[in-house]
């Protein structure tokens, strides 16, 4: 969120697969700034694009990556997301 603030992005949607992280971020210091931040819970498989980026980062050294264009490995997922393609989720209960 600090990177987003420094780059003047003032409308942000965070989709996070951990309810604990969602709760923590809702009280974080960046929430007091003059911007619109929506934090919502999503299931990991509900956002294949982010899941793919997280998997890519797993084998990398701990540092910040900023993509100015999407990596080739996620272009299909990005297009599917932009076109509203939905992946059904099996609910057992």
C-alpha positions as a LaTeX table, in Angstrom:
\begin{tabular}{lrrr}
\hline
Residue & $x$ (\AA) & $y$ (\AA) & $z$ (\AA) \\
\hline
Unk1 & 0.00 & 0.00 & 0.00 \\
Unk2 & 2.95 & 2.28 & 0.59 \\
Unk3 & 4.05 & 1.79 & $-3.01$ \\
Unk4 & 0.55 & 2.58 & $-4.23$ \\
Unk5 & 0.48 & 5.77 & $-2.11$ \\
Unk6 & 3.89 & 6.95 & $-3.32$ \\
Unk7 & 2.83 & 6.36 & $-6.94$ \\
Unk8 & $-0.35$ & 8.41 & $-6.38$ \\
Unk9 & $-2.82$ & 5.56 & $-6.81$ \\
Unk10 & $-5.75$ & 6.78 & $-4.75$ \\
Unk11 & $-8.40$ & 4.15 & $-5.49$ \\
Unk12 & $-7.36$ & 0.64 & $-4.52$ \\
Unk13 & $-9.12$ & $-2.70$ & $-4.18$ \\
Unk14 & $-7.27$ & $-5.36$ & $-2.19$ \\
Unk15 & $-8.54$ & $-8.92$ & $-2.46$ \\
Unk16 & $-6.93$ & $-11.07$ & 0.22 \\
Unk17 & $-7.39$ & $-14.76$ & 1.00 \\
Unk18 & $-6.71$ & $-14.41$ & 4.75 \\
Unk19 & $-9.41$ & $-13.00$ & 7.01 \\
Unk20 & $-6.73$ & $-12.24$ & 9.64 \\
Unk21 & $-4.85$ & $-10.06$ & 7.17 \\
Unk22 & $-8.09$ & $-8.35$ & 6.11 \\
Unk23 & $-8.79$ & $-7.48$ & 9.77 \\
Unk24 & $-5.24$ & $-6.27$ & 10.33 \\
Unk25 & $-5.18$ & $-4.04$ & 7.25 \\
Unk26 & $-8.48$ & $-2.41$ & 8.11 \\
Unk27 & $-6.78$ & $-0.79$ & 11.11 \\
Unk28 & $-3.48$ & $-0.02$ & 9.38 \\
Unk29 & $-2.03$ & 3.49 & 9.27 \\
Unk30 & $-2.58$ & 3.89 & 5.52 \\
Unk31 & $-6.33$ & 3.76 & 6.07 \\
Unk32 & $-6.16$ & 7.30 & 7.50 \\
Unk33 & $-4.87$ & 8.82 & 4.28 \\
Unk34 & $-7.07$ & 10.58 & 1.75 \\
Unk35 & $-7.77$ & 7.72 & $-0.61$ \\
Unk36 & $-10.32$ & 5.02 & $-1.25$ \\
Unk37 & $-9.23$ & 1.55 & $-0.18$ \\
Unk38 & $-11.58$ & $-1.40$ & $-0.37$ \\
Unk39 & $-10.34$ & $-4.51$ & 1.43 \\
Unk40 & $-12.26$ & $-7.69$ & 0.83 \\
Unk41 & $-11.82$ & $-11.38$ & 1.46 \\
Unk42 & $-11.59$ & $-13.72$ & $-1.51$ \\
Unk43 & $-10.81$ & $-17.39$ & $-1.76$ \\
Unk44 & $-7.37$ & $-18.14$ & $-3.16$ \\
Unk45 & $-8.77$ & $-19.89$ & $-6.23$ \\
Unk46 & $-11.21$ & $-17.02$ & $-6.70$ \\
Unk47 & $-8.39$ & $-14.90$ & $-8.07$ \\
Unk48 & $-6.16$ & $-17.10$ & $-10.21$ \\
Unk49 & $-4.15$ & $-14.09$ & $-11.41$ \\
Unk50 & $-2.99$ & $-13.14$ & $-7.93$ \\
Unk51 & $-2.46$ & $-16.78$ & $-7.01$ \\
Unk52 & $-0.20$ & $-17.14$ & $-10.07$ \\
Unk53 & 1.81 & $-14.02$ & $-9.14$ \\
Unk54 & 2.23 & $-15.31$ & $-5.59$ \\
Unk55 & 3.47 & $-18.64$ & $-6.93$ \\
Unk56 & 5.98 & $-16.82$ & $-9.16$ \\
Unk57 & 7.28 & $-14.89$ & $-6.16$ \\
Unk58 & 7.75 & $-18.02$ & $-4.06$ \\
Unk59 & 11.10 & $-18.89$ & $-5.67$ \\
Unk60 & 12.39 & $-15.30$ & $-5.77$ \\
Unk61 & 14.49 & $-13.41$ & $-3.21$ \\
Unk62 & 12.50 & $-11.32$ & $-0.74$ \\
Unk63 & 12.13 & $-7.94$ & $-2.42$ \\
Unk64 & 9.56 & $-5.72$ & $-4.07$ \\
Unk65 & 8.70 & $-6.24$ & $-7.73$ \\
Unk66 & 6.83 & $-3.60$ & $-9.72$ \\
Unk67 & 5.54 & $-4.73$ & $-13.10$ \\
Unk68 & 5.05 & $-2.01$ & $-15.70$ \\
Unk69 & 3.61 & $-4.62$ & $-18.05$ \\
Unk70 & 2.29 & $-8.06$ & $-17.15$ \\
Unk71 & 4.65 & $-11.04$ & $-17.29$ \\
Unk72 & 3.93 & $-13.34$ & $-20.24$ \\
Unk73 & 3.02 & $-16.17$ & $-17.89$ \\
Unk74 & $-0.09$ & $-14.36$ & $-16.63$ \\
Unk75 & $-1.42$ & $-12.66$ & $-19.78$ \\
Unk76 & $-4.13$ & $-15.28$ & $-20.35$ \\
Unk77 & $-5.27$ & $-14.99$ & $-16.74$ \\
Unk78 & $-5.29$ & $-11.19$ & $-16.98$ \\
Unk79 & $-7.44$ & $-11.32$ & $-20.12$ \\
Unk80 & $-9.82$ & $-13.81$ & $-18.51$ \\
Unk81 & $-10.13$ & $-11.57$ & $-15.45$ \\
Unk82 & $-10.77$ & $-8.48$ & $-17.61$ \\
Unk83 & $-13.46$ & $-10.39$ & $-19.51$ \\
Unk84 & $-15.20$ & $-11.50$ & $-16.32$ \\
Unk85 & $-14.48$ & $-15.22$ & $-16.71$ \\
Unk86 & $-15.59$ & $-16.94$ & $-13.51$ \\
Unk87 & $-14.14$ & $-20.15$ & $-12.09$ \\
Unk88 & $-16.78$ & $-22.15$ & $-10.20$ \\
Unk89 & $-15.91$ & $-23.19$ & $-6.66$ \\
Unk90 & $-17.15$ & $-26.46$ & $-5.19$ \\
Unk91 & $-18.84$ & $-25.96$ & $-1.82$ \\
Unk92 & $-19.30$ & $-28.99$ & 0.39 \\
Unk93 & $-21.37$ & $-28.70$ & 3.49 \\
\hline
\end{tabular}
